[in-house]
Amino acid sequence: MDDLTLFDTLREDLAQGGRVVLCTVVGSMGSAPRGAGARMALRADGSALGTIGGGSAERLATERAKKLLAGEGAPGLMEYTMGGADSNTGMVCGGAATVCFQLLTPDDLPELDKLSRLLTAGSPCTLALDCTGDVPRLAVWGEGELPPYLSDRLGDRPVLADGVYTEPMGLDGVLYLFGAGHVGQALGPLLAQVGFRVIVVDSRPELARPELFPGVHQVLLGSFARIGDTVSLTPRDYAVVMTPGHMADLEVLCQVLPCSPCYVGCMGSRKKLAFVRQELGRRGFSPAQIDAVHLPIGLPIGGETPMEIAVSVAAELIQFRAARLPGRKSGRCPS
């Protein structure tokens, strides 16, 4: 689940007068399963959104969050240790995670509304959790709005310093999936499940249908020859190209590459790679632009069914995002 979906769900709960406990990893070390910025929210009905890593640490965090919803205990910071004689989780993987527990009420709606507006617009912003008092407070700052005491220490990664946690947000863009065929239908929902904000584009009315893509942000009907009529890519965005044919793929790539998205991938064989490279060169694209295209897309896991191909593509995108975004651990399980 991406941040926008999570926070929009919390806004709906709060707008109806509910309360939510937000559990945020604000610091980690060693082999903790999730890094700073991982979130889990416990809702009034007992359901949870997101995860801070699973296992005993998440179970203990959930129990603490339930008590907060029931009016027991106090919000604030809690450290979960995961190995050695001082482990308070029973886990042996090593490392530790510091979690901020915050009870959100309708009073927090203005800040969450602002966060939603900024993330929807694709505007970089900063989420701040002030844990210095008895009750952690949440604030959202747009670009250029940070007060000096925060901006002086803010980098491109989440930071907990002097009891105040700051996290850059809105750095990741939209993943545009051009092609709603069998692989696209397997890939779109899978990418949404792992936190990408997915917009699917296809020229075929019978395939450009939201019900075929549960969980994705949007499904659009538009011409592959004029994608600018439908979408507008930025350097923060991802482009995955898997249209019905080589020439349509090429047309999309020719429109995508000048936008310089952070990632461009295209489905196809190594023979197709030679064709695409030759055609892109003939149309004036530089070697650097051509080399930026991941083709064949996906990690080589030996799959051939639509879902197997989708898994390989999703794995490559997760790996790419993990290396690119601040606060992410590695693309592998912690060790």
Helices and strands as residue ranges (DSSP letters): H 3-15, E 20-29, E 39-43, E 48-50, H 55-69, E 76-81, E 96-104, G 106-108, H 109-120, E 125-130, E 137-142, H 148-151, E 159-161, E 164-169, E 174-178, H 182-193, E 197-202, G 210-212, E 218-221, G 224-229, E 238-241, H 246-256, G 257-259, E 263-266, H 270-282, H 287-291, E 293-294, H 306-324
